[in-house]
Amino acid sequence: MFTTDIALKVDPIYAKISRRFHDHPDQFADAFARAWYKLTHRDMGPRSKCLGMDVPPPQPWQDPVPALDYEPIGEGDADVLKDRILSSGLDPGALIKAAWASASTFRSTDFRGGANGGRIRLSPQKDWAANDPIELAVVLETLEGIRRSYPRKVSIADLIVLGGCAAIEESARLGGTYYLRVPFTSGRTDAAPDQTDVDSFAVLEPKSDGFRNFNSATTQQLIDRARMLDLTAPEMTALVGGLRVLGCNAGGSTAGVWTSRPGTLTRDFFVNLLDMDVEWRKSAAGDGGSAGLYEGVDGQTGKVRWTATEVDLIFGSNPELRAVAETYACDDSDFVGDFVKAWVKVMNLDRFDLRQGGKGAPPPTSRL
């Protein structure tokens, strides 16, 4: 017998639990069954992915979302809502950041996170530093006003993703791609606070994020995040390059925003990454007082043209990623098309209802 066993008897808290289970074997059996079910199914995702006739009701640790009990909006409604969102005065970059923050919490390791449920409007996600809480609050308040005024029922979870799609379409138009339609599939629902375990969701908080150049993320952390999102190397490259020129860095950082027209969906990130007239060196001061940045110095004038993180520069120094970057630097349509495909993939990672009848894992992809 170990001291841990003795603790179940003498510890003032555990002793009460042990005594209750001793006096009520039925409660012990029920608690053991529930704990065993959680242990053996914790990494399987929501109840909808479980098979069989003996599947219990949704459990709190499965991050349940309400069932869709209404007809989701169609393409016509989506177009009307896009116009309302874009004319609301919200910055397109803020809309894209909100959608990314909502969907990019997904983890392919245990199928937690994602945009469905709209939990970015709840604690703890609404207060995470990576999500720029003040800016996010304005976006959520505006979208909630649009939702309430619209005659048909629509979830905030859907509006967050739709807003990001609309902003990308507008940014592409400003960048010269005069017609771009980002695919959108409605059907998300909004989780309630009592369906959200705050402590459990806290572990999903990104302490650093290379996709948003948040908190000095390393290249390994970028790759880890990409693997969680089930992204291939080209998908990761397209998303980083697109999010940079769209101005989606956390905290408004300009690192990696290598364009004279931020907020437009262009291939400028890759063109300037491969510019042979720019020499990169470590920055002494950093951006906003932070260390770990690099300066891109103009070879002709000696002036600093750009700033970057190691995440930004990996797309020029890693042979595999550089090959992808060279492809995107040469062709607008290739880059924009791949960016949109990767964006839609991330937005729908937790839409298990869209594949295999809501059951089973996402189809395999070529991993990083």
SEMIVO-999999 format. One line per 3 residues: number of its first residue (from 1); for each residue x negated, y negated, z of N, C-alpha, C, CB. Coordinates in steps of 0.02 Angstrom, whole numbers. Each point is the difference from the previous one (the first is absolute). Glycine has a CB too. Layout:
N
NUM) X:Y:Z:X:Y:Z:X:Y:Z:X:Y:Z  ...
# end
This chain:
368
1) -42:60:0:42:-60:0:-44:-62:0:92:62:62  -72:-113:-100:-39:-61:-6:33:-56:41:-39:36:-115  1:-90:123:28:-57:36:60:-29:-37:-114:-26:45
4) 116:34:-111:58:-24:-37:63:39:19:-75:-33:-95  66:98:110:57:40:22:23:-23:69:-41:98:-68  -7:-109:113:16:-21:68:35:-68:-1:-99:64:45
7) 78:-106:-94:30:-67:-5:75:3:-11:-108:-43:-45  131:95:11:72:6:-12:39:11:65:-25:47:-113  -12:-28:165:32:13:65:-9:-58:49:-19:121:-18
10) -40:-151:17:-16:-50:52:6:-72:-24:-75:84:50  71:-96:-116:7:-68:-25:71:-25:14:-87:21:-90  95:-82:117:67:-24:20:49:-4:-58:-55:-63:90
13) 31:52:-151:45:-5:-57:14:69:-30:-44:-115:-24  -10:152:10:9:66:-30:33:50:47:-100:-22:-70  90:12:135:30:46:48:76:-2:-4:-99:-15:76
16) 127:-44:-86:73:-6:-6:25:37:-62:-4:-111:59  -33:104:-114:20:35:-61:-5:75:9:-38:-98:-69  -18:121:99:-9:72:11:55:28:44:-124:-14:-14
19) 141:-22:67:52:23:46:68:4:-36:-63:-51:97  77:1:-139:64:1:-37:3:60:-47:7:-125:8  -61:138:-43:-1:57:-45:4:66:38:-67:-67:-82
22) 37:69:143:3:61:41:72:13:23:-118:-20:39  153:-33:-21:68:8:26:52:6:-56:-35:-65:100  17:44:-161:48:1:-55:-34:31:-62:61:-103:46
25) -65:168:-49:-33:33:-57:30:-18:-68:-27:93:77  91:-107:-78:33:-18:-63:-28:-66:-27:104:61:36  -118:-109:9:-30:-63:-22:-71:10:-25:72:-61:83
28) -108:106:-50:-68:16:-23:1:31:-69:-35:17:119  81:29:-131:5:33:-65:16:-50:-55:37:106:57  8:-152:-42:19:-50:-49:-58:-48:-15:119:8:39
31) -154:-30:14:-56:-46:-9:-57:34:-38:31:-58:106  -43:122:-91:-53:36:-36:18:7:-74:-30:62:106  92:-45:-120:21:8:-70:-8:-65:-39:81:89:36
34) -62:-144:-5:-5:-65:-34:-73:-19:-11:109:-35:51  -151:47:-1:-71:-16:-6:-34:44:-52:-1:-36:120  20:99:-123:-29:46:-49:20:-20:-71:2:93:85
37) 61:-111:-93:24:-23:-66:-38:-62:-23:114:48:25  -125:-94:22:-37:-61:-17:-72:17:-19:73:-67:77  -105:111:-38:-69:19:-12:-10:31:-69:-14:17:123
40) 60:26:-142:-9:38:-62:29:-35:-62:3:102:69  32:-157:-59:31:-35:-57:-20:-74:-4:95:81:8  -141:-102:35:-16:-72:5:-26:-29:-65:-25:19:120
43) -8:22:-161:-31:-27:-61:41:15:-62:-110:14:55  173:4:-47:42:18:-57:44:-58:-24:-1:117:42  0:-172:-7:39:-57:-22:72:3:26:-72:-6:-100
46) 117:-29:66:70:-4:24:36:66:-7:1:-120:-32  57:123:64:40:61:0:18:22:-71:45:-32:112  -36:-15:-157:21:16:-68:-50:44:-36:61:-108:-3
49) -123:111:27:-50:42:-32:-2:71:29:-66:-103:-22  106:115:73:1:67:31:51:44:-35:-35:-50:111  19:115:-118:43:48:-33:32:47:50:-71:-8:-103
52) 126:37:84:31:52:41:65:-22:32:-113:43:22  147:6:8:65:-12:31:-5:-18:74:49:79:-81  -109:-72:110:-8:-10:71:-36:-66:17:-2:123:14
55) 0:-169:-62:-35:-63:12:41:-42:49:-52:4:-115  22:-25:171:35:-42:50:16:-69:-28:-57:63:92  98:-101:-57:14:-70:-21:-65:-41:0:117:9:47
58) -117:-66:-80:-60:-42:-1:-23:-18:71:37:-47:-110  -103:51:120:-29:-15:65:-34:-69:-2:-18:123:22  11:-157:35:-31:-67:0:-70:0:-31:66:-26:101
61) -104:80:-89:-69:2:-27:-2:11:-75:-38:43:111  95:-30:-142:4:7:-73:16:-66:-35:37:118:17  -37:-172:21:13:-67:-28:63:0:-44:-124:-24:4
64) 181:41:25:61:6:-42:23:-67:-27:33:98:68  -2:-95:-126:33:-59:-30:73:19:-13:-109:-42:-54  154:-7:56:70:16:-12:12:29:-69:31:-92:78
67) 18:135:-83:19:27:-65:31:-55:-43:17:114:50  -25:-109:-115:29:-48:-46:75:14:-6:-110:-12:-64  151:-31:92:73:11:0:37:-50:-44:-11:47:115
70) -24:-76:-164:32:-47:-46:-34:7:-68:28:-80:95  3:52:-146:-28:3:-67:-57:-50:-6:112:35:-48  -173:-11:35:-56:-47:-4:6:-47:-59:-72:86:54
73) 37:-141:-51:4:-50:-53:-29:29:-65:-9:-93:85  36:69:-140:-23:22:-66:-46:-52:-31:105:65:-14  -120:-55:-50:-47:-43:-35:26:-72:-5:-41:99:-64
76) 107:-105:52:28:-67:-5:-5:-39:65:77:43:-86  -61:-9:142:-6:-32:65:-73:-19:14:99:65:42  -144:-20:-61:-71:-13:12:-23:-63:-36:-19:123:14
79) 42:-132:-76:-19:-60:-38:26:-63:33:0:68:-105  62:-66:128:29:-58:34:-39:-16:64:114:27:-47  -129:25:85:-36:-10:63:-71:-25:-12:69:90:52
82) -101:-66:-106:-67:-25:-17:2:-76:-11:-29:112:-51  79:-134:13:6:-72:-13:10:-39:65:48:25:-113  -8:1:157:12:-34:64:-63:-2:42:120:36:-3
85) -157:19:3:-61:2:40:-52:-49:-27:23:121:27  -32:-121:-94:-51:-43:-30:19:-74:6:-29:92:-79  93:-107:83:22:-70:7:9:-21:72:56:11:-110
88) -75:31:157:9:-14:71:-53:-46:28:55:110:12  -108:-121:-50:-55:-41:25:-57:39:30:83:-88:19  -75:154:-14:-53:42:28:-58:4:-49:84:66:66
91) -145:-66:-39:-59:8:-41:-3:71:-27:-62:-88:67  52:99:-132:-4:68:-26:-52:43:35:37:-45:-109  -93:15:126:-51:38:36:24:26:66:-86:-68:-56
94) 126:28:92:27:21:64:49:59:-9:-13:-117:44  51:116:-98:46:55:-15:-38:64:-14:83:-81:-45  -137:76:6:-40:58:-16:-33:27:63:-20:-43:-117
97) -6:-1:159:-33:21:62:49:35:46:-79:-95:-11  141:70:15:50:32:43:17:70:-24:47:-113:27  -39:120:-93:16:66:-27:-58:49:10:75:-54:-85
100) -136:29:74:-58:44:9:-7:20:74:-57:-55:-98  65:7:142:-5:14:72:51:52:21:-43:-116:20  102:113:-49:53:47:17:-15:70:-24:81:-94:-4
103) -102:100:-59:-8:66:-31:-67:33:16:75:-38:-90  -127:-1:100:-67:28:5:-15:32:68:-36:-85:-82  85:86:127:-9:36:63:6:75:-10:45:-98:61
106) -24:120:-120:11:71:-13:-65:40:10:92:-29:-81  -85:89:109:-57:45:10:18:68:-30:-37:-62:106  -1:83:-156:13:64:-32:-18:58:45:-19:-53:-110
109) -16:39:165:-20:54:46:59:26:42:-114:-51:5  160:6:13:58:22:40:65:-31:-25:-76:13:98  73:-46:-156:60:-28:-32:36:-52:43:12:108:-60
112) -49:-143:102:29:-54:39:-11:-66:-37:-21:63:107  57:-115:-86:-8:-66:-29:38:-7:-65:-111:-7:54  98:-48:-89:34:-14:-63:53:-54:7:-21:117:-33
115) 50:-136:-24:47:-56:-1:70:19:21:-67:-48:-90  87:111:82:68:19:18:11:-9:75:3:82:-96  53:-110:114:13:-16:70:-10:-74:15:-33:115:30
118) -6:-149:-72:-11:-72:11:-28:-16:68:92:-21:-79  -134:65:105:-25:-11:69:-49:-56:6:18:120:20  -38:-150:-76:-44:-57:5:34:-60:32:-60:40:-102
121) 127:-38:106:36:-55:33:8:13:74:61:-21:-106  -84:78:131:7:19:70:-68:0:34:101:69:-28  -100:-69:94:-62:11:38:-20:74:-8:28:-93:83
124) -92:107:-88:-57:-46:6:-24:-28:-67:-33:62:100  59:-38:-156:-28:-17:-65:4:-74:-16:31:113:-38  22:-146:59:8:-71:-17:-53:-44:33:122:20:-13
127) -156:7:63:-49:-40:37:-72:21:-15:85:-15:88  -96:62:-133:-68:21:-14:-39:-56:-35:40:120:-9  -102:-130:30:-40:-54:-28:-11:8:-75:-57:-10:111
130) 50:71:-134:-12:12:-72:58:-23:-42:-71:96:30  131:-102:0:60:-18:-38:14:-75:0:45:111:29  -91:-152:-1:11:-72:4:69:-15:27:-78:-18:-97
133) 89:30:163:68:-3:29:39:-64:-13:-45:74:86  13:-131:-84:36:-63:-9:28:-4:-71:-73:-57:85  32:71:-134:22:0:-69:53:54:-12:-112:-43:-36
136) 101:101:65:47:55:-8:69:-17:28:-95:80:6  96:-115:51:64:-18:31:41:-44:-46:-53:8:112  20:-54:-148:36:-43:-47:29:41:-57:-76:-96:30
139) 37:143:-56:24:42:-54:61:41:22:-117:7:-47  111:24:106:55:42:24:63:-41:14:-84:77:50  76:-136:-22:58:-42:14:36:-21:-65:-57:-42:104
142) 17:25:-154:30:-19:-65:35:58:-33:-89:-87:-13  57:145:13:31:59:-31:63:21:37:-113:38:-38  113:-47:104:60:16:39:58:-46:-20:-72:41:96
145) 57:-104:-108:51:-47:-22:28:20:-68:-56:-90:65  13:111:-110:22:23:-66:43:63:7:-103:-49:-53  82:94:96:38:62:10:71:-15:26:-107:61:24
148) 112:-106:24:65:-15:29:47:-35:-50:-56:-9:111  28:-31:-154:42:-38:-47:18:40:-62:-54:-103:42  22:160:-52:15:39:-60:63:40:10:-123:6:-29
151) 167:-3:-20:65:33:9:-4:76:8:48:-91:-66  -102:122:41:-7:72:7:-49:17:56:26:14:-122  -18:45:150:-44:21:54:-68:18:-28:99:41:67
154) -150:-67:-36:-69:15:-19:-43:-3:63:17:-46:-118  -66:89:122:-42:3:60:-57:-49:-6:30:120:16  -55:-141:42:-60:-42:1:-59:40:-27:44:-65:99
157) -46:129:-85:-55:42:-25:-3:-3:-76:13:76:98  45:-73:-131:1:-7:-73:-20:-70:-23:89:88:-4  -64:-139:40:-15:-69:-20:-75:-16:6:115:-32:37
160) -147:61:13:-72:-12:9:-38:26:-60:12:7:125  3:54:-145:-33:30:-58:19:-37:-64:-2:112:58  66:-127:-66:23:-36:-59:-33:-68:-6:110:60:7
163) -118:-94:50:-33:-65:-1:-72:5:-25:73:-36:94  -108:88:-72:-68:10:-25:-2:13:-74:-31:44:111  78:-3:-135:4:14:-72:15:-63:-40:39:117:26
166) 8:-157:-2:18:-62:-34:-60:-48:-3:119:14:37  -156:-18:18:-57:-45:3:-55:22:-48:27:-26:119  -37:91:-126:-50:26:-47:20:-17:-71:-29:93:80
169) 93:-84:-96:24:-17:-67:-11:-74:-15:86:90:8  -72:-133:40:-10:-72:-9:-75:-16:-7:105:-23:65  -147:56:-26:-72:-12:-3:-28:23:-66:-7:13:124
172) 33:42:-151:-22:24:-66:20:-49:-55:10:119:41  50:-148:-35:22:-50:-48:-47:-61:1:119:39:13  -138:-60:46:-46:-57:6:-68:17:-27:63:-39:100
175) -81:104:-98:-66:21:-24:-2:14:-75:-19:46:111  76:-53:-145:1:9:-72:36:62:-23:-105:-59:-2  123:104:49:40:59:-19:73:-23:4:-87:85:44
178) 113:-105:-100:64:-36:1:59:43:20:-46:-72:-88  42:137:78:55:42:23:-29:61:35:75:-40:-94  -61:46:157:-21:58:39:57:19:46:-123:-33:-6
181) 141:95:5:53:24:46:-31:53:45:92:-25:-85  -93:10:150:-26:47:49:57:46:22:-88:-84:40  81:149:-52:54:47:19:17:-5:74:-37:77:-91
184) 102:-75:105:24:-4:69:57:50:8:-33:-122:9  29:161:45:52:48:16:29:-17:68:-56:90:-70  120:-106:72:33:-17:63:18:63:38:44:-106:-51
187) -16:97:111:22:56:40:-33:5:68:20:58:-105  -62:-107:121:-30:0:67:52:-25:51:-115:-20:-49  107:40:111:45:-24:53:-42:-32:55:85:90:-27
190) -51:-124:72:-34:-36:54:6:37:66:23:-108:-59  -81:124:88:-1:33:65:17:-50:55:-85:83:-41  116:-59:94:16:-41:58:-56:3:51:123:20:-19
193) -127:-69:64:-53:1:51:1:64:42:6:-123:3  54:150:11:3:60:42:-20:63:-39:89:-54:67  -103:47:-131:-26:55:-40:-76:-6:-9:110:9:-58
196) -139:-58:91:-71:-15:-10:-36:2:66:28:-71:-99  -74:118:106:-42:6:60:-59:-47:-8:36:121:19  -35:-175:19:-52:-52:-7:-69:28:12:83:-85:36
199) -92:124:17:-65:28:16:-24:47:-55:25:-11:122  21:50:-149:-18:47:-52:-20:-36:-64:78:83:50  -44:-137:-66:-16:-37:-61:-63:-41:6:121:-3:-25
202) -142:-11:86:-60:-41:10:-62:31:-32:50:-43:106  -51:110:-110:-60:33:-28:-5:-11:-75:8:86:91  44:-110:-123:-3:-13:-72:-30:-68:-16:100:73:-14
205) -112:-114:64:-25:-67:-13:-69:2:-32:65:-42:97  -75:8:-153:-66:-2:-31:-46:-47:38:52:25:-112  -105:2:139:-49:-42:35:-44:-37:-51:0:79:98
208) -5:-52:-157:-32:-33:-57:32:28:-63:-110:-17:64  107:-21:-118:32:21:-61:-36:-29:-60:111:8:59  -144:35:-97:-37:-23:-58:44:-26:-56:-86:81:30
211) 148:-58:-34:45:-24:-51:18:-73:11:45:116:-14  -47:-138:77:16:-70:15:-61:-38:27:118:35:24  -177:-5:-29:-61:-31:27:11:-24:71:-33:-35:-115
214) 61:80:156:16:-18:68:-51:28:49:121:-3:-31  -147:-40:74:-41:19:56:-62:40:-19:102:-1:68  -138:-25:-118:-64:29:-20:3:75:-13:-55:-89:67
217) 103:109:-107:7:71:-17:-62:23:-38:126:-11:-4  -146:73:17:-56:30:-35:25:38:-61:-66:9:107  20:10:-151:20:39:-59:28:68:20:-88:-59:-67
220) 61:88:120:26:65:22:72:-8:26:-116:37:29  129:-92:5:69:-11:24:48:-12:-58:-47:-49:106  23:17:-159:41:-8:-59:18:68:-30:-53:-112:-23
223) 3:155:17:12:66:-29:45:41:44:-111:-4:-56  102:-1:122:44:36:46:72:-23:-9:-95:12:82  105:-77:-88:68:-25:-9:28:23:-67:-28:-100:71
226) -13:100:-123:23:22:-65:20:74:1:-75:-85:-54  37:124:91:18:71:6:66:9:37:-122:30:0  133:-71:51:64:2:36:58:-16:-48:-59:-33:107
229) 46:-11:-155:51:-20:-47:2:45:-62:-13:-117:41  -27:170:-40:-1:49:-54:-18:-32:-67:87:66:61  -135:-113:-59:-19:-36:-60:-60:31:-34:46:-104:50
232) -48:101:-116:-59:19:-38:-48:-60:-2:67:83:-70  -128:-71:45:-49:-54:-4:25:-57:-46:-92:83:19  119:-69:-78:27:-55:-41:58:-37:33:-36:63:-101
235) 79:-27:136:56:-32:33:-24:-47:55:72:99:-25  -121:-76:64:-28:-42:52:-32:-63:-30:-20:102:72  -18:-92:-126:-34:-56:-32:50:-51:-27:-94:77:-30
238) 145:-53:-4:51:-46:-28:35:-39:55:16:78:-95  0:-45:150:36:-34:54:-44:-53:33:67:103:19  -130:-87:-5:-43:-49:32:-10:-60:-46:-59:92:63
241) 45:-80:-127:-10:-55:-46:62:-43:-7:-82:68:-60  140:-37:58:62:-37:-6:17:-40:62:40:86:-79  -46:-54:136:16:-34:63:-46:-60:13:42:108:45
244) -105:-102:-69:-46:-57:9:22:-60:-40:-94:80:20  106:-72:-85:17:-58:-40:70:-27:17:-73:44:-92  115:-2:121:66:-23:21:-2:-37:66:50:96:-61
247) -110:-100:91:-7:-38:62:30:34:60:0:-101:-67  -8:167:71:32:39:53:-46:20:57:77:41:-86  -134:-75:93:-43:13:56:33:-20:65:-100:-16:-73
250) 87:52:126:26:-19:66:-33:-65:23:20:122:28  20:-163:5:-27:-62:28:-20:-52:-51:-37:68:92  54:-58:-155:-17:-49:-51:-73:-1:-19:93:-67:42
253) -130:120:-27:-70:3:-18:-9:-5:-76:-23:70:102  -30:-105:-123:-14:-6:-71:-51:50:-24:27:-120:9  -50:164:34:-49:51:-20:31:46:-52:-55:-6:114
256) 20:13:-169:24:45:-53:51:-31:-46:-22:92:76  44:-153:-62:49:-33:-43:-38:-36:-55:83:-15:96  -108:54:-143:-44:-26:-53:41:-21:-60:-93:74:40
259) 127:-128:-33:41:-26:-54:12:-74:10:55:112:-15  -47:-148:-39:16:-71:4:75:-11:1:-106:-26:-60  144:80:56:73:-5:0:31:52:47:-3:-43:-118
262) -12:38:183:29:49:47:76:-1:-1:-101:-14:72  129:73:-62:72:6:-3:25:24:-67:6:-90:83  -52:101:-130:19:27:-66:-31:69:-8:10:-117:-49
265) 27:162:18:-24:69:-9:-44:3:-62:103:47:56  -168:-52:-46:-49:1:-54:-56:48:16:28:-120:-29  -72:132:-20:-57:44:10:-62:-39:23:45:76:-88
268) -34:-137:113:-56:-44:19:-46:32:52:72:-97:-25  -44:136:72:-42:32:51:-54:41:-32:97:3:79  -80:36:-129:-48:45:-32:-48:-37:-47:84:92:9
271) -58:-142:-43:-42:-40:-45:-55:-34:40:97:-18:-78  -79:-13:134:-50:-36:40:-43:47:41:78:-96:5  -52:155:12:-41:50:34:-60:20:-43:102:42:60
274) -91:-37:-125:-51:24:-47:-39:-56:-33:71:100:-19  -59:-162:40:-35:-58:-29:-74:4:16:105:-70:10  -147:76:-60:-72:7:11:-33:-67:19:0:94:-82
277) 36:-149:77:-27:-65:20:8:-14:74:25:-41:-114  6:88:150:11:-9:72:-46:47:38:120:-34:-20  -157:6:67:-45:39:43:30:3:71:-102:-34:-70
280) 108:94:96:31:9:66:-52:6:54:97:56:-54  -84:-91:110:-45:3:57:41:-5:64:-95:-51:-68  67:74:123:35:-4:63:10:-72:21:-48:111:34
283) 107:-124:-7:17:-67:23:-26:-11:70:101:-2:-73  -130:-57:85:-25:-16:67:57:-22:46:-110:-32:-50  156:-7:23:53:-28:41:62:44:1:-44:-113:-25
286) 61:143:-30:61:40:-4:60:-45:-17:-47:81:82  102:-48:-94:62:-36:-19:40:-14:63:2:55:-115  5:-118:132:38:-17:59:-35:20:64:103:12:-67
289) -168:-8:64:-38:18:60:-10:74:11:45:-102:47  -18:144:-93:-8:72:9:-62:24:-36:123:14:11  -154:38:16:-61:27:-29:18:55:-49:-65:-29:104
292) 13:57:-138:9:56:-44:24:-17:-69:24:64:99  -30:-127:-120:22:-20:-66:-60:-10:-46:101:-54:49  -87:51:-113:-51:-11:-51:20:-61:-41:-28:123:-5
295) -23:-156:-24:11:-58:-42:-20:16:-71:-18:-77:98  60:58:-145:-16:7:-71:-27:-66:-25:89:88:-16  -154:-90:1:-34:-62:-19:-5:-5:-75:-65:1:108
298) 84:-57:-136:-5:-12:-71:-74:-2:-20:109:-65:0  -128:107:-49:-69:4:-21:-26:-63:-34:16:120:-11  29:-161:-15:-21:-62:-34:-6:-59:48:55:43:-103
301) -6:-50:147:1:-59:44:-25:14:71:96:-40:-67  -98:102:87:-20:17:68:54:-13:51:-115:-25:-34  174:7:12:55:-14:46:40:64:13:5:-119:-40
304) 24:121:100:42:57:18:66:-4:-38:-53:7:115  67:45:-153:61:1:-40:55:41:35:-68:-11:-104  49:67:134:49:45:32:-26:25:66:42:33:-112
307) 3:-5:152:-19:38:60:31:69:-6:-7:-105:72  -22:153:-37:23:69:-6:-15:39:63:-17:-4:-124  53:59:133:-15:49:52:-34:60:-33:98:-39:71
310) -122:85:-30:-30:60:-29:52:41:-37:-85:1:92  148:-6:-70:54:35:-36:6:-26:-71:61:19:109  -64:-85:-118:5:-29:-67:-57:23:-44:58:-99:49
313) -118:100:-22:-59:14:-41:-10:74:-15:-51:-101:49  85:145:-12:-7:71:-14:25:18:-70:14:23:122  31:-65:-149:26:14:-66:-50:-17:-55:115:-22:44
316) -170:-11:-25:-53:-12:-47:-61:43:12:40:-115:-9  -49:139:70:-60:39:17:10:75:-4:-33:-93:72  93:117:-61:14:72:-4:11:19:-74:51:1:117
319) -88:48:-143:5:16:-72:71:19:-22:-117:38:6  152:2:33:67:21:-20:48:-59:-1:-22:114:48  19:-154:5:46:-57:4:-19:-54:-51:19:25:121
322) -83:-32:-135:-21:-50:-49:26:17:-70:-103:-23:68  103:88:-84:27:21:-65:73:-19:-7:-82:95:-2  120:-87:56:70:-20:-1:6:-76:-6:31:101:70
325) -73:-136:-32:1:-74:-2:-16:-26:-70:-33:-3:120  -14:35:-154:-17:-22:-68:59:10:-48:-120:30:22  157:24:-13:59:11:-41:52:-54:10:-21:123:6
328) 33:-140:57:51:-51:15:-23:-69:-21:39:69:95  -105:-82:-93:-25:-65:-20:9:-13:-75:-83:7:93  91:47:-131:5:-7:-73:71:-4:-26:-105:62:-6
331) 154:-43:46:67:5:-28:53:-20:52:-39:91:-76  74:-145:62:53:-22:45:55:51:8:-25:-117:-33  46:147:-23:57:46:3:-16:62:40:38:-43:-111
334) -99:69:104:-19:59:40:2:-16:74:-73:40:-94  45:-98:112:-1:-18:71:70:-12:27:-113:-49:-16  152:8:-17:66:-17:25:43:63:4:-9:-115:-49
337) 6:157:-3:40:61:0:-19:47:58:11:-10:-123  -76:19:134:-22:44:54:15:-30:68:-89:45:-74  83:-111:80:16:-32:64:73:12:17:-88:-87:-20
340) 132:78:-28:72:8:13:15:72:19:26:-93:-80  -55:141:44:12:71:16:-23:16:71:-14:29:-122  -45:-54:140:-26:14:68:43:-35:52:-116:12:-46
343) 139:-72:32:43:-37:46:65:39:13:-48:-109:-41  80:130:-13:63:37:7:-11:65:38:41:-50:-108  -97:82:97:-16:62:36:-2:-12:75:-64:41:-99
346) 30:-94:120:-6:-15:71:68:-19:29:-118:-38:-17  157:-1:-20:66:-20:24:46:60:12:-14:-109:-61  3:163:23:45:58:4:-31:60:35:52:-40:-104
349) -108:32:137:-33:58:31:44:36:50:-108:-58:-17  150:21:53:42:31:51:71:14:-25:-68:-58:87  79:52:-152:65:15:-29:4:74:-17:10:-118:-46
352) -6:159:98:2:73:-10:64:21:-35:-70:15:102  120:-59:-100:63:15:-34:-6:-4:-76:61:-43:99  -116:13:-123:-9:-8:-73:-35:59:-31:-3:-122:17
355) -24:168:23:-35:57:-28:17:63:39:-93:-75:-38  103:128:3:14:65:28:61:-1:46:-121:28:-9  170:-69:-8:61:-1:40:-11:-22:71:42:89:-71
358) -95:-128:83:-14:-23:68:-40:49:40:104:-63:-5  -126:118:-25:-37:50:38:-67:13:-35:107:53:42  -157:-39:-2:-65:16:-27:-45:-60:-2:53:89:-66
361) -117:-75:55:-50:-52:-2:-1:-33:-68:-68:61:85  39:-122:-90:-7:-32:-65:-41:43:-47:10:-112:54  0:106:-120:-39:40:-46:-74:-17:7:97:5:-79
364) -141:45:70:-71:-12:9:-28:-49:-51:-11:114:49  -39:-152:-29:-34:-44:-46:-74:11:7:92:-86:6  -131:57:-53:-72:5:6:-22:-48:54:-13:33:-121
367) -18:-7:174:-15:-40:59:-69:-32:-7:72:74:70  -84:-125:-28:-65:-32:2:-53:48:26:55:-111:18
# end
